[in-house]
Amino acid sequence: MNIAVFEVSHDEREELERLSRELPVAMRLVDKNLSAETLSLAEGAEGVSILGRSKLDRSLLQGLRDKGVRYVSTRTIGVDHIDLDAARECGLRVSHAAYPPDAVADFTVMLMLLVLRRYKPAMWRQNVNDYSLNGLMGRSLRKQTVGVVGTGSIGATVIRELSGFGCRILAYNLTECEELRPYASFVDLDTLYRESDIITFHVPCTPETRRMVNRESLARMKDGVVLVNTARGELMDIDAITEGIETEKIGSLAMDVFEHEQGIYHADRKTDILKNKDMVYLRQFPNVVLTQHMAFYTEESIISMVDCGIQSLLDMKEGRKTRLEL
């Protein structure tokens, strides 16, 4: 099978080269995004694989079809960069990737600990040889009530990991999971908002969840609530979040994702002017931790995403069932 692989990063090459030796595939590796300007590089390929910076709209999908492409994989879990309805209309089959949930779950718990123990201002002080403790008193995770919104594979793993700290755990999901009942109490969203000291979000961005954290929902939360988001930046109404930090309604904020992060995160922009004013403003606060969409970024996750991206193309072509097809 001929496959054109776009957005190839340095950390994927070794695994892609291994797969090209072991699987019946011929791969063309392209560093650039798949776009109208690079579409010609898909010539002769039955399948293409991309990451999240390639925006596959109707026009580009039609262009792929006209080039003879029949299968598309994204080496990401999220698929909001692909017009799935247009893909179906073009007769293109699309798959996404999966990776072990512990990568994001570990990172989520780490962010909770970072903000509870005030690591960011402590790190700032060390950089100027200030080793004072005033203002750095933290809180124990064991003493907190943690609300977990979304109990899919990542949210469930967060709950299991938190159970080892001995904290009280509340969970909200459209479908309650019996396997998690030994670790967490399932409650409605209002109860979770009202009783949680820390709230972490593990839901996809859909019309129902977009900006679910807004002025109205913040008003239902505790004063000084800690918010953690390793899911999607679009879950947060950034104006409301910023106001919450300024008024101290939000005690601490930790986000690995940010709305309109595209073109900033995963790129070296240190000599550039950043055009996301909200991101630049929020990151100044000592109680705000922003990381560059890296919760997933482990060796195991990269290997899994690459393997999913190539193997699912083969599975779709050869008529094998794959749980990754959308």
N, C-alpha and C positions, 0 to 999 in steps of 0.2 A: 504494500500500500504506500502510495506517495503522500507525504504529509509536509505541509509548510508550517513551521513553528515560529510564531511571531513573539516579540517582546522577550526574547531569550535573555535571561540574566546570568551573570557569572556563576551564581550558585546553583544553577540548573544544568549547566553544560555537562558535568561529569555523569549525571544520571541519564540525561538525554543520549549521550554517547554510548552508555552501557545498553540502553534499550535499543538503540539502532543496531547494535551488534547481535542482540539476543532475540529480537522480534522481526517478523517479516515486513519490515518497513524501510522506506528510504526517506530520510528527513532532510529538509532544507531549513537550516537554522538562520533566523533573521532577528537582528537586535532591535529593529524598529517596530513601532506599532503597526497594526494592520489598519490602513486608511486608504482613501481614494488614490493617494500618491504611491502607495506601496502595493496596491492590489495586483499589479502585474506579477509580483513575486509569488502569487498563489497559482500561477499558470501551471497546468499539468498536475495539480494536486487534487486528490479525492477528498482529503480532509485538511482542515486548518485548526491550529490550536493557538489560543491567545491568553493574555492576562487582562487585568481590569482597565488598562488605559486605552485599549482598542474599543472604540464605540461603534458597535455594529447596528447601524440604523437600516431602514428599509432599502435605501439606495445601495449601501455597501453590501448588504445581503444579496440583493439582486445581482450585483456585480460578481459576487462569489459564485452564485448559481450559474451565471453565464460563462464563468471560467471553468465550469465542470466540477466545482466543489459540491459535495453532497453531505458532508458531515463536519460539524463544528464543535470543538470542545473549548471550554474555558478552564484554565488551571486555577480557578478560584471557586470558593463556595458560592459567593454572591453572583447574581446574573443580571443586575440592574443595568449593565452596560450593553445588553443585547436586547433587541426588540424581538421577543419570542413569538409574538403573533405574526410579525412579518416573516420570521424564519419559517414558520409552519406554512404560511401562504406561498413561500418560495420553494417549499418541498425540502427544506434543509432540516436535518435532525441535529439536535443540540444536547450536549451533556455538560455537566459541571464537575467539580472536584470535591474530594472529602479528605479530611486529615484527622488524626486522633484529637479528641476534645481536650486532652489534658494540657496542651500548649496554651490555649486561651484561658482555660480555667486557672492554671498556675499563675499566669500573668495577672488575672483579675484579682486573685487573693493577694499577690504582691502589691498591686496598686492600693488595695485597702490598707495594707500594713504601712506603705510609704506615707500615706496621708495621715493615718492615725498616729504615727510616730514622728511626724513633721520632718521627714527626711530632706525635703527640698530646701527649706531655710537653713537646716543644719549643714547641708552641703555648701550652700552659698557662704556661710560663715567660715567653714574650713578653708575655702579658697583664698580668704584674706587673713588667715591665721587667727580667727576669732573662735575660741573654743568655749565660750560662755554657754550656760544652759538656760538663762532667762528666756521665757517665751517658747521653749521647746518641749515642755511637758506633754507627753502623749497620753493615749488611752489604750487599754488592753482590748484586743479583739474578742476575748472570751466574755467580756462584760457587755458586748453589743448585741442588739437584735438586728439581724441582717435579713433584708427582704430580697428575694431572687425572683425577678420578673422573667418568666420563660424557662421551662424545664425540659427543653430538648437536650441533646447530648452534651452540649457545653454547660448549660444551666444545671443539669443533673450532676455533672462532674464537680462544678463549683460547690454544690450543696454537700456532696460527699466529702470534699476536701475541707470545707468549713466545719463539718461535724467533728473533725479532729481537734479543733480549737475550743470546743465546748460552748460555743455561742448559741443563742436561740436563733432558729432559722424559720422564716416565713416564706412561703412559696405561692406564686400565682401562675396559673396556666389555664388555657381554655379546657384542656383535658387533664385531670389530676392523675398522677402516676403513683400507683400503689407501691412500687418498689422504693419510692422516696419517703414514704410515711414514717419509717423509723428515724429519719433524720430531720424532717421538716414538717411544719403544719401548713396545709393548704388553706388559704384564706382568699377572700375577694380582694380586688385591687385597692379599694378604699381602706380596708383594714390594714393591708400591707403598707400603704402610704402613711397611715396614721401612727402605726406602732413601730416602724423600722427606724433605727439609728443610721443604718447604711442601706442603700438600695442599689442593686446591680442589675443591669439590663442585658438580656440574652434572647432577644426576639428579632426577627427579620424586619426590614423596613417595608411596610405595606401601607396602603391608604388608611388602614385602621390604626397603625402604630406610628405613622409619621408625626413628629412633634408631639408625642404623647406626654413628654415632659414640657409643660407650658405653665403659664401663670396660674391657671386654675388648678392643675394637679400639684404644683408646688405649694399652693395655699393649703392643701390637704396633708402635707408632710410636716414632720417635726421641725421646729426651728433648729438650725445647726445640722441638718441632715447631710450625710455624706453620700454623694452620687458617683457611681462608677459606670462607665460605658465602654465596653470592648466589642460592641456589636456594630452599630451604624450611627454615624454622626447625625443623620436625619431624624433620629428619634428625639433629638433635643431642639426645642425652640431656643435658638441661641440668644435672642434678645431677653427672653425670660431668664435663661441661665445666667447671663451677665448681670442682670438686675438682682438676681438671687445672691450672687457673690458680693456685689456692691453693698447690699443691705444686710448681709450676713445671715440671710435666711438659709443659704447653703453654707454649711460649715467647711466642707472641702469638696473639691471636684477632681476626678481623675478620669481622663478620656484618652483612649488609644485611637479614636476615630474623630473626624470633624467634618461637618458639612462643607462641601466645596474644597475638600482636601486634594482633589485631583490636580496634578501639576506641581504640587508642593511636596507632599509626602512621597517617599521613596526616590527623591531626587536631591542632588547637591545644589542648594539655592543660597549658599552663604554669601555670595557676592551680588545677589539679585534683590530687587524690591518685591516684597511679598504683597500680593493684592488681596489677601484675606484679612481684612481689618479686624474682624472678630477674633480670629486666631491670635493675631499679634497682640491685641489688647488683653485677652484673657490670660495668656501665658505669663504675664508680669506678676500675677498675684502669688504670694507665698503659699497659699492653700490650694493652688491649682496645679495639677500635674498633667501635662500633655505629652504623649508619646506618639511616634510617627507610624501608626498602624502596623505595629510589629508584634502584637500578641501572638499571632500565628507562627512567627518566624523562628522555627527550630529546624534542625537538620532533618528530623523525622517528618515534619510537615512538608518541607520542600520536596523530599523524595516522594511522599504520598501524592502531592498535587501533580507532580510531573508524571508519575505512573498512571494516575487517573486520566490525565489529559491525553496520553497516547493510547493506553489500553482501551479506553472507552470508544475511541475512534475505530479501533480494530473490531471491538465487539459489535458496534453498530453496523459496520460494513459486512461482517460475517454472520449477522443475524442472531448473535448471542444476546440474551437479556442482560441489561445492565441497570442497576438501581440508580445510576448517575444520569440517565437520560431524562430530559425535562419534557 
